[in-house]
Amino acid sequence: MDAFLKLERITTRIALFLGVSFLIIATILALYQVTTRFVFGQPSIWSETFTRAAMIWSVFLGISVAYQRGGMIAITIVQLALPPKWGVRLYVAANAMSLIFFAFLFWQGYLMTLRVLSQKMGGLSFSIAWAYAALPFGTVFTIIAVLACTVRAIRSGDMPEKEEVSEL
């Protein structure tokens, strides 16, 4: 299990790095788009499409980071009202439902990516499947993060968000 938790820390760092990188790319391209459109009066054909794809990638890569850091919507008020053992069980059950959801999202994203392989992105000469691939790719990182959060909660017998919530 320690090897898996170490793997999760590495994959989450990779997801964070890639997500931030795509966000920086999207920001630079959006500024480029605005500059070419409003300063030079000649809008760039490709930058808007590429900006959108970069934003999609940054969002789907960022989900795993948010999950690992406890940034997703939680039911902590209910968990804290329960005895600690039952709070952890509720946390594990919520994570199990999240795993089912993300597994479904992975499968549907994979199928959608395959469906659009032959379609080209507007203004670009490559397949729109590169944008759709963010869905299955990002959910793999998220599934790893959810599993690791579950393992940590079971090991410690406590919910990860408990300290953060009690300080509020």
N, C-alpha and C positions, 0 to 999 in steps of 0.2 A: 504493500500500500504506500509506503514511503516513496518508492520509485514513481508510482502514479501521481502522487501529490507534487513531486518534483517536476514531472512531465507537465502537469497542469500549470505550474508557475511559469515554466518556460513557454508553453503555448499561449498563455494569457499575455505574457510580455511581448511575444511575437504579434499577437492580435492587436495589442495596444500600439506597438510601433507601426504596424501596417495601417491601422485605422487612423492614427494621427497623420501619417504620411499622405494617405488619401485625402484627408481633410485639408491639409496644406496645399496639395495639388488642386483640389476643388476651389479653394480660396484664391489661389493665384490665377487659375483659369477664369474664375468669375470676374476678377478685377480686369483681366485681359479683355474679356467679353464686353464689359461696361466701357472700357477705354476705347476699344475699336468701334463700338456702336455710337457712343455719345460724343467722343472727342474727334474721331476721324470720320464719322458718318458711314463707315463701312463695317457692318457687323461680321464677326468671324462666324463661319458656318459650322465649324467643328467644335469650338470650345464649349458651347452650351451643352451639347450632347455629352461630351467628355466630362464636364463638371457634374452633370446629373449622375453619370455612372460612378464617378469618384465618391460622390455623396452616398450613394447606395452602398458601396463597399465600406465606407467609414462607419455607417450605421450598423451593418451586419457584423462587422468585426468588433465594434464597440460593445455589443450586447454581452459578450463573454466577460469583458472587463467589468462592466456594470454589475453583472451577476456575481462575480467573484468578490467584489467590493461591497456587496449588499445594497447596491443602488437601484435594484428593481422594486416594483411595488410588492410590499410584504404584508403579511397578516400578523405582525408582531404584537399588536395590542391584544389579540386573542391568545397568542402564544404566551405572552407574559402573564395573562390572567389565569392560565392553567398551571398546574404543578409542573416543575421543570421537565420531568420525564415525559409528560403528555405534550408539553410544548415542543420538545424535540421530535416526538412522533408526528405532530402536526406539520412541523417543518419538513421532515422527511417525506411525508405524504404529499405536501405541496411541491416539493422537488420532483417526486415521482410523476406527478401530473405535468410538471414542466418538461420533464424528459420525454413524456409521450407527445406533448405538443411539438417540441423541437425535433423529435424523430419524424413526425408527420410533416413538419415544415421542411426538413431536409429532403424527404422523399419527393414531395411536391415540387420543391425548388429544383431538384435534380431532373425530374420529368419535364418541367418547364424549360430548363436550360437545353435539354435535348431537343425539345419541340422547336426552339427558335434558332437552332444552329445555322440554318440557311438564310436567316434574315440579317440584313446589314443595318448598322446604326446610321441614323440620319446624319449626313455630312461626313461620315467616316467610312473607310473601306473595310472595316472588320466586323465580325459577327456581333449581334446584340447579345449573344449567349455569354459574352464576357461580362456584361452587366448582370445578367440573371445568375451567373455562377456565384455571385456574392452570397446568395441565399443558402445553397448547400454548404459552401465553404465556411461561411460564418457560423452556421449552426453546428458544424463539427466542433469548432472552438467552444461554442456555448454548451454543448452536451458534455464536453470534458470539464468545463467549469462547474456545471450543475452537479455532476458526479463527485467532483472534488469537494464542493461545499457540503454535500450530503455525507461524505466520508468524514470530514472534519467535525461535523455536528454529532455524528454517531460516536466518534472517538472521544470527543470532549464531553459528551453528554449535555451539551449546552448549545444554544443557538448563537450563530456568529454575530447577529445584530444586537444582541442583548445589551452589551456595554454601550453602544451608540445610542440606543433608544432610551436607556435609563438616564443618560446625561441630559436629555432634552428637557 
